Amino acid sequence: MKWLFAPVPKARVAAFRTLLYLFVPLDLVFFSAWIKSHGNLPGNLYQPLVVGRLLHLPTPTHLLVNSIYYALIPLSLLAATGRAHRLLGWTVFALYFEWMIIAMSYGKIDHDRYAILVALAVLPTAGKARHGDQTPSEAGGFALRATQVAVIATYFLASIAKLRYGGLAWLTGATLTRSFIRRGTMLAQWLLKVPYFTTASQFGIVAFEIFSPVVFFVKPKWRYLIVAGFYVFHLLTFSLITISFIPHQIAMAAFLPLEKVTPIRWLRRDRTTPAVLEPAAAEV
């Protein structure tokens, strides 16, 4: 239990909170704007996920979808300030959760949203946190640890799903070859000519996902290297088949010492530092 509540500086919680809540409007406007179109679809196409059925969530309509969209953007920006962190935090989570139910109830389910949903769910429990505050916080530690667990669970369970539904054929078949042909970039088309590249990559992907929990059992410097490897993996994925895991990568920042990146403190310091007067030029 101590591991789950290992304290972290409140500044790290504040930085992660700001990053997460600033991402939500970007997600709505740029990365998941396609969800707005679901409000214009016939109601009989809506097949809610199990959680949607259990909670008796309403069938999406134009009014419902647009109300969530235009409410989430300002509320997320307000939550990024850290004010009213519980009220705004729970509200943003509830609205974004419904946004995801609407997104994934039409036959397409993305697994890159799981960790960010967990992060939005636990951040309101982290308590008050200000940028630059180095006070240790167990509540903040729990929020970040829960997000980390969700990040790694996404990888590990993805490997289980590959082996469960695809079996050994996922490893030895033409899984990546089909992806490269269907939506591959120029780099992917070139790599198709490299013998056994796709098959070796398939084994590598599953191995990477199965052993991803190792990140919890290594020293911090190695942990940061592993997390950097996670980011490189997603960069390569995007460069080959243009699949973006941006929400997952935002949640993955829970592993990083974000308190060391302090743009807000830099701005404050610039405003309060008195200007240095230039010495008068010597008369010739």
N, C-alpha and C positions, 0 to 999 in steps of 0.2 A: 504493500500500500504506500510505503514511503516513495517508491519509484514513481507512482502515479501522481503524487502530490509534491514532487521535488520542486522546491521554490525557484523562481526565476525573478530577475529584476522587473519591477513594475514598468520600467521604461520599455522593456521588450514587449510586454503586453500592449502598452500604448501604441508602439510602432506597428505591431501586427494588426491591432484593431483599426488603425488608420488605413493601413494598406488594404485590409479586407473590405472595409466599408466604402473606400474610394473605388474599389474594383467593381462593386455591384452595379453602379450606374453605367460604367463602361461595358459591363457584360450585357446589360439590357439594350444599350444603344448600338453596340458593335458586334458582339459575339453571339447573342441570342435574340436579336431583334426579330428573327423569323417566327418566334413564338407568338408574336402579336397576331399573325395571320390565323392562328387557331381560333380566335374569337369570331371569325367569319365562316367557319366550317359548320356543316350540318351537325346537330346534336347527336345524331345516331352514330357518328364516327368516333365519338368520345368513348373510349374503353378505359376507365380509370384504373390506376394501379391498385393493388390490394389496400394500401394505406388510404387511398382516396375513397375506396368503398367503405372501409371501416369508419372513416370520419364523416361519411355522407357529404363529401364536398360537392358543390353544385357543378352542373354542366357548364363549361365555359361559354360565355356570350361575349359579344362585342363590348358591352358595358363593363363586364367583370374584368376582362383581360386588360382593357385600357385603364380601368381604375387602378389595378395593381401596378401597371407600368408607370403611370404618372404619379402614383403615391410613393413607390419605392425609390425613385430617383432623389427627390428632396430629402426623404427620411434617411436614406443611406448617407447623404452628405452631412446631415445633422449628426448622425451617429458617429461619423468619423471624427467629430470634434471631441468625443468622450463625454459630452454632457448627457445627463439622464440616461446613463449607459444601460440600465435595466429596461426602462420603458421603451426607449428607441431600439435597443438590441432585440428584445423579444418581438417587437412589431416588425422589424426588418426580417427577422428569421421567419415569422409566420407568413409574411407576404411572399418572400422568396421561395419558401417551401411550397406554397400554392402555385407559384410561377413554374416551379419544376414539375409539379404534378400535371399541370396543364401541358407542359412541354413533352413529357414522357408518356402520355396516355393516348397516343395516336400511333403506336406500333414501333416507335424508335426510342430506345432507352440507352442513354450515355452513362458510362461509369466514371466520367471525369468530374462529376458534380457531387459525389458522395462526401469527400473530405471537406469541401467548402460548406456543405450543409451542416456537417458536424461542427465546424468552426463557428458558424453563425449561431448554432444552438448553444454552445458552451461559453461563448464570449460574454454574454450578459451575466454569467456567474463569476466572472473574474474580478469583480470589484473595481473601484476607482483606480485609475493608473494615469500618470502624467509622463510626458516625454522628459527624459533626463533623471527620473526618480529611480535610484538604484536600490530602493528598499525591497528585500526579498518578499515574494508573495506565493503562498501555497495555492491559493485559489487561482492565481494567474498561471502557476505551474500546471495545475490540473487542466485548465483550458487548452494550453499549448500541447500538453501530453496527449490529451484526447484527440486533438487534431492530428498529431503525429501518428497515432495508432490508426486513425482513419485513412491517412495517406498510405501507410504500409499495407493495411488491409486491402486497399484498392488493388495494389500490385499482387499481393499473395493470392487473393481470391480470384483475380483474373487468370492466374496460372492454373488454379484448380478448375475453373470453368473451361479453359482450353482443353485440358486433359479429360475432363468429364464428358464434354460434348464432342470434341474432335478426336480424342484418343491420340494414339501415336501418329495417326495420319496428319495431325496438326503440325507435328515436328518434321515428318519426313515427306509430306505432300507438297502441293504447290500453293500453299496459303499466301505467302508473300509474293510469289510470282503473279498470282491473279491480281493482288492489290497493286503491284507495280504496273501491270498492263492496264488495269482499269483506271487508275488515278495517279499513276506515278509521274514524277517530275523528270526532267532531262537527266538528272543524276541517277534516278532509279532506272531509267531506260538503259543508261550506260552500264550500271551494275548488273543488269540482267545478263550481260554478256560474260560476266565473271563466273567461271564454273563453281557450283556448289555454294555460291555466296548466300542465296536465299535460304537454303536448307541450314547452313551453319548459323545464320542469323536467327532462324526459328528456334533452334536449340539454345542459342544465347539469350533470347528474349525470355523463354520459359525459365531458364536457370536464374537469370537476373530477378525475375518476379518471385520465384520460390525462395531465394536466399535474401530477399530484401529485408526481412526482419533482423538480419545481422546488424543493421544500422543501430539497433538499440544496445548492442553488446560490445561496442568498440569505444575507444577513447575519443574525446571530442574532435581532435585534429583529424582522425580517420573518418569520423562521422561526417564532418564537413566535406571531405573528399568524396565520400559515397554519395552525399546529397548533390554535390556538384556533378557526379556521374549521372544521377537521375535527370538533372536538367539537360545534360548533354544528350541523353537518350531521347528526350522529348524534342530537342532541337533537330536531331537526326531524323526522327519520325516525321516531323513537319517538312524537313527538306526533301524527304523521299516521297511521301504520300500525302502531304499537306493536311494531316490530321493534327488539330491543335488541342492541347491539354491545358490551356491557359488557366481555367479555374482550379484544376488540380495543382498546378505549379504555384499559384498564389497561396493555396493552403499549405504547400510544402515549405513555405517560408517560415513556418512554425519551428523548423529545425535550426534556423539561423540566428545568430546574435544580433538581432535587428537594432538593439539599443545602441550599437556602435555607429549606426547611421542616423544622424540627428539633424536633418535639414531645418526643422523648426527651431532648434536651439541655435543653429548657425544664423538663421534670419534674425532671431532675437538679439544675438550678440552683435550682429552688424548694425542693428538699430540703436543699440545702447552704447556702442564704442564711440567715444568722441573722435571727431575728425582730427587728423594730424595736420597741423599747419605746415605748409612748405616754407622753408627758409627763404627770406627775401634774396633775390638775385643780387650778386655783388655788382656794384656800380663799376662801369669800365672807366 
